[in-house]
Amino acid sequence: MKCGAHVSFQDMQRILAPKYPEVFERYDQALVASCLSRDGTWVWCPRCEAGGFAAAAACLDAECPGCAYKFCVSCKSPAHTGKTCAEVWHDDMSKSPQYAQILFHRLIRSGGCRQCP
């Protein structure tokens, strides 16, 4: 609000819920998502908005309670138990026709290769 006044959750519920229940539901969901996102240990499923996962460590595989998608908490790719995120990225990229170009640009940026004078 421009005036800087704080509107409590209870006031929003009292004002919106009776006449605009769908608006209040979206407000409530956005508030929960905002609080969980600030936590730093909560990760939303990359495939749906139905569920999240409380992360305990990097490169941890999770299963979404909403859609049953199994994914890596760190890189959001499909679950890859036994492989690091970097290994999965390398495996995926090595199948890509742009892989050599990506490696070349990475080499240039790292200073390992310089343009001819």
CYANA upper distance limits for C-alpha pairs under 8 A (distance plus 0.5 A):
  1 MET  CA      5 ALA  CA      7.01
  1 MET  CA      6 HIS  CA      8.36
  7 VAL  CA     11 ASP  CA      6.82
  7 VAL  CA     12 MET  CA      7.34
  8 SER  CA     12 MET  CA      6.85
  9 PHE  CA     13 GLN  CA      6.63
 10 GLN  CA     14 ARG  CA      6.57
 11 ASP  CA     15 ILE  CA      6.53
 12 MET  CA     16 LEU  CA      6.26
 12 MET  CA     17 ALA  CA      8.18
 12 MET  CA     24 PHE  CA      7.95
 13 GLN  CA     17 ALA  CA      5.67
 13 GLN  CA     24 PHE  CA      7.11
 14 ARG  CA     18 PRO  CA      7.56
 15 ILE  CA     19 LYS  CA      8.34
 16 LEU  CA     20 TYR  CA      5.65
 16 LEU  CA     21 PRO  CA      6.90
 16 LEU  CA     23 VAL  CA      7.46
 16 LEU  CA     24 PHE  CA      6.06
 17 ALA  CA     21 PRO  CA      4.84
 17 ALA  CA     22 GLU  CA      8.28
 17 ALA  CA     23 VAL  CA      8.16
 17 ALA  CA     24 PHE  CA      6.00
 17 ALA  CA     25 GLU  CA      8.47
 20 TYR  CA     24 PHE  CA      6.90
 21 PRO  CA     25 GLU  CA      6.58
 22 GLU  CA     26 ARG  CA      6.81
 23 VAL  CA     27 TYR  CA      6.70
 24 PHE  CA     28 ASP  CA      6.54
 25 GLU  CA     29 GLN  CA      6.67
 26 ARG  CA     30 ALA  CA      6.56
 27 TYR  CA     31 LEU  CA      6.63
 28 ASP  CA     32 VAL  CA      6.79
 29 GLN  CA     33 ALA  CA      6.62
 30 ALA  CA     34 SER  CA      6.50
 31 LEU  CA     35 CYS  CA      6.74
 32 VAL  CA     36 LEU  CA      6.66
 33 ALA  CA     37 SER  CA      6.46
 34 SER  CA     38 ARG  CA      6.86
 35 CYS  CA     39 ASP  CA      7.12
 36 LEU  CA     40 GLY  CA      8.02
 36 LEU  CA     42 TRP  CA      6.39
 37 SER  CA     41 THR  CA      8.42
 37 SER  CA     42 TRP  CA      6.65
 37 SER  CA     43 VAL  CA      7.92
 41 THR  CA     54 ALA  CA      6.00
 41 THR  CA     55 ALA  CA      5.61
 41 THR  CA     56 ALA  CA      7.59
 42 TRP  CA     52 GLY  CA      7.09
 42 TRP  CA     53 PHE  CA      6.13
 42 TRP  CA     54 ALA  CA      5.04
 42 TRP  CA     55 ALA  CA      6.43
 43 VAL  CA     52 GLY  CA      5.93
 43 VAL  CA     53 PHE  CA      5.72
 43 VAL  CA     54 ALA  CA      6.82
 43 VAL  CA     55 ALA  CA      7.18
 43 VAL  CA     73 VAL  CA      7.24
 44 TRP  CA     49 GLU  CA      7.57
 44 TRP  CA     51 GLY  CA      6.82
 44 TRP  CA     52 GLY  CA      4.72
 44 TRP  CA     53 PHE  CA      6.88
 45 CYS  CA     49 GLU  CA      7.11
 45 CYS  CA     50 ALA  CA      8.26
 45 CYS  CA     51 GLY  CA      6.62
 45 CYS  CA     52 GLY  CA      5.98
 45 CYS  CA     53 PHE  CA      7.90
 45 CYS  CA     64 CYS  CA      6.52
 45 CYS  CA     69 TYR  CA      8.27
 45 CYS  CA     71 PHE  CA      8.37
 45 CYS  CA     76 LYS  CA      8.34
 46 PRO  CA     76 LYS  CA      6.77
 47 ARG  CA     67 CYS  CA      8.30
 47 ARG  CA     69 TYR  CA      7.74
 48 CYS  CA     66 GLY  CA      7.84
 48 CYS  CA     67 CYS  CA      7.39
 49 GLU  CA     66 GLY  CA      8.34
 50 ALA  CA     65 PRO  CA      8.12
 50 ALA  CA     66 GLY  CA      5.37
 50 ALA  CA     67 CYS  CA      7.88
 51 GLY  CA     64 CYS  CA      6.33
 51 GLY  CA     65 PRO  CA      6.11
 51 GLY  CA     66 GLY  CA      5.47
 51 GLY  CA     67 CYS  CA      8.31
 52 GLY  CA     64 CYS  CA      6.78
 52 GLY  CA     65 PRO  CA      7.76
 53 PHE  CA     62 ALA  CA      7.43
 53 PHE  CA     63 GLU  CA      8.24
 53 PHE  CA     64 CYS  CA      7.34
 55 ALA  CA     60 LEU  CA      7.90
 55 ALA  CA     73 VAL  CA      7.17
 56 ALA  CA     60 LEU  CA      7.98
 58 ALA  CA     73 VAL  CA      7.14
 58 ALA  CA     74 SER  CA      5.82
 59 CYS  CA     72 CYS  CA      6.38
 59 CYS  CA     73 VAL  CA      6.57
 59 CYS  CA     74 SER  CA      5.64
 59 CYS  CA     75 CYS  CA      7.96
 59 CYS  CA     84 THR  CA      7.10
 59 CYS  CA     85 CYS  CA      7.12
 60 LEU  CA     72 CYS  CA      6.10
 60 LEU  CA     73 VAL  CA      5.98
 60 LEU  CA     74 SER  CA      7.39
 60 LEU  CA     81 THR  CA      8.35
 61 ASP  CA     70 LYS  CA      7.28
 61 ASP  CA     71 PHE  CA      6.00
 61 ASP  CA     72 CYS  CA      4.90
 61 ASP  CA     73 VAL  CA      6.44
 61 ASP  CA     79 ALA  CA      5.80
 61 ASP  CA     80 HIS  CA      7.47
 61 ASP  CA     81 THR  CA      7.21
 62 ALA  CA     70 LYS  CA      6.03
 62 ALA  CA     71 PHE  CA      5.91
 62 ALA  CA     72 CYS  CA      6.61
 62 ALA  CA     73 VAL  CA      6.87
 62 ALA  CA     79 ALA  CA      7.74
 63 GLU  CA     68 ALA  CA      6.03
 63 GLU  CA     69 TYR  CA      6.03
 63 GLU  CA     70 LYS  CA      4.81
 63 GLU  CA     71 PHE  CA      6.88
 64 CYS  CA     68 ALA  CA      5.29
 64 CYS  CA     69 TYR  CA      5.87
 64 CYS  CA     70 LYS  CA      6.98
 64 CYS  CA     71 PHE  CA      8.47
 69 TYR  CA     78 PRO  CA      8.40
 70 LYS  CA     78 PRO  CA      6.48
 70 LYS  CA     79 ALA  CA      5.84
 71 PHE  CA     76 LYS  CA      6.12
 71 PHE  CA     77 SER  CA      6.05
 71 PHE  CA     78 PRO  CA      4.74
 71 PHE  CA     79 ALA  CA      4.57
 71 PHE  CA     80 HIS  CA      8.10
 72 CYS  CA     76 LYS  CA      5.39
 72 CYS  CA     77 SER  CA      6.12
 72 CYS  CA     78 PRO  CA      6.57
 72 CYS  CA     79 ALA  CA      5.36
 72 CYS  CA     80 HIS  CA      7.26
 74 SER  CA     85 CYS  CA      8.05
 75 CYS  CA     85 CYS  CA      6.91
 80 HIS  CA     84 THR  CA      7.93
 80 HIS  CA     85 CYS  CA      8.32
 80 HIS  CA     88 VAL  CA      7.89
 83 LYS  CA     87 GLU  CA      6.52
 83 LYS  CA     88 VAL  CA      7.09
 84 THR  CA     88 VAL  CA      6.92
 85 CYS  CA     89 TRP  CA      6.62
 86 ALA  CA     90 HIS  CA      6.60
 87 GLU  CA     91 ASP  CA      6.59
 88 VAL  CA     92 ASP  CA      6.58
 89 TRP  CA     93 MET  CA      6.45
 90 HIS  CA     94 SER  CA      6.36
 91 ASP  CA     95 LYS  CA      7.35
 92 ASP  CA     96 SER  CA      7.47
 93 MET  CA     98 GLN  CA      8.29
 93 MET  CA     99 TYR  CA      6.00
 94 SER  CA     99 TYR  CA      6.12
 95 LYS  CA     99 TYR  CA      7.84
 98 GLN  CA    102 ILE  CA      6.71
 99 TYR  CA    103 LEU  CA      6.75
100 ALA  CA    104 PHE  CA      6.55
101 GLN  CA    105 HIS  CA      6.72
102 ILE  CA    106 ARG  CA      6.67
103 LEU  CA    107 LEU  CA      6.62
104 PHE  CA    108 ILE  CA      6.83
105 HIS  CA    109 ARG  CA      6.67
106 ARG  CA    110 SER  CA      6.64
107 LEU  CA    111 GLY  CA      7.10
107 LEU  CA    112 GLY  CA      6.02
107 LEU  CA    113 CYS  CA      6.66
108 ILE  CA    112 GLY  CA      6.49
108 ILE  CA    113 CYS  CA      5.51
108 ILE  CA    114 ARG  CA      7.05
